[in-house]
Amino acid sequence: MSGALSDGSSDDEVWRGHRRGTAGFTRMLIAMFCAGVATFAQLYSPQPVLPSISADLGVDAASGALMVSAGTLGLALFALPWTYVADRWGKVPAMITAVCAATLLGLIIPWIPQYGLLLGLRFLQGAALAGMAGVAVAYITEETHALHAGLATGLYVSGTTIGGLSGRLIAGPLTQLTGDWRMALTGVSVVGAGAAVAFVVLVPRARRFSPAPAQGALRQTVDRIAGHLRNPAMLSLFLLAFILMGAFVTVYNYVSYKLEAPPYLLSQTAIALIFLAYLSGTFTSTAAGRLVARWGAMRVTTLGIAVMLLGLGLTVLQPFGWVLTGIVLLTMGFFAAHSVASGWTGQLAGAARAQGTALYNVFYYLGSALVGWLGGFFYEAGGWPLTGAFCAVLVVAGSAVALPVLRRGSGERHS
């Protein structure tokens, strides 16, 4: 048991997961950080150049946003099927297959001339990325010691923010430099390919995984899904995933349309730099994992939602400084709440962890796909004030349903 010894345990001890400070823990986090870059850089790279895509393809804002929504819809719909694959093959082989397939598609997609086929391939790319996004938190929770699972999940989520940020920061300036959004998205996929290779090389083998038997494996997966859907606390976390991600993506989908128009008239590069606000999410997702141990998951989640709403309100104001401050606060609040809720889901899911975290991702990315698309109609109808109001109502109404259930049910053990 040399691997156990390297993680600070003895031959007589049962290995209970990677501990903070060990080589295995560090290697796992670096690998999952690279996975976050490979996944989220490609998934959201069209976001800062949606006005260019709309103009080039001759479509309105809501239709242009389908470049993002098609990918997130594919991710949402295939997150659960990937858990069956992960339970049979193992989480590491499933993630490797997924990220390699998605990266290959990412190199092809920008050069497809037909809009319908372009959206179809973006959907398939999202379906492939579901194998990473839907399994990653379950893998981390399963392979990390319980004392450090919250921290590890928070650090992984912070890595996804860097991935999302890098894709946006590359795509915007490259579009302005080359005058071609297709070239820009190709550049992002090249970066994603490098991150995918690093993930494949570094990811530690699973040590707590037992393959589900072929006999009855599908029935077991269905039973586990049904169990989560009957659990009010899990349903509440899924609702939070839907509304928070939906509002967050709606803001980032359409803020570029707002800022390229008068009175701001920002360039593609300047708009891309707005996405540096994601760095605040990197900080808060990590900090939130530490605060849970002190304040409890309920308080940290509620605080994150409150900060989101404050940020939404500021984006509706006219001065650019207030708009930028609002975007930063929205991002900080969202990633704090999301990192806690996603880790909370993994802990409540028990043995059905893969299905629990996958269901969380189903609702999370359905929010991105559906709400992010619907927000375009509000933007076309009433500009940014109506879009912001739509997001705020969604967050308030969903939180009013979900938070009391969590407080009465599972919340007491986390608060």
Secondary structure, DSSP 8 states (H G I E B T S, - for coil): -HHHHHTT--TTS----B-TTSHHHHHHHHHHHHHHHHHHHHHHTTGGGHHHHHHHHT--HHHHTHHHHHHHHHHHHHHHHHHHHHHHH-HHHHHHHHHHHHHHHHHHGGG---HHHHHHHHHHHHHHHHHHHTTHHHHHHHHB-GGGHHHHHHHHHHHHHHHHHHHHHHHHHHHHHHS-HHHHHHHHHHHHHHHHHHHHHH----SS-----STTHHHHHHHHHHHHHT-HHHHHHHHHHHHHHHHHHHHHHHHHHHHHSTTT---HHHHHHHGGGHHHHHHHHHHHHHHHHHH-HHHHHHHHHHHHHHHHHHHTSSSHHHHHHHHHHHHHHHHHHHHHHHHHHHHHHGGGHHHHHHHHHHHHHHIIIIIHHHHHHHHHHHHHHHHHHHHHHHHHHHHHHHHHHHHHTGGGGT-
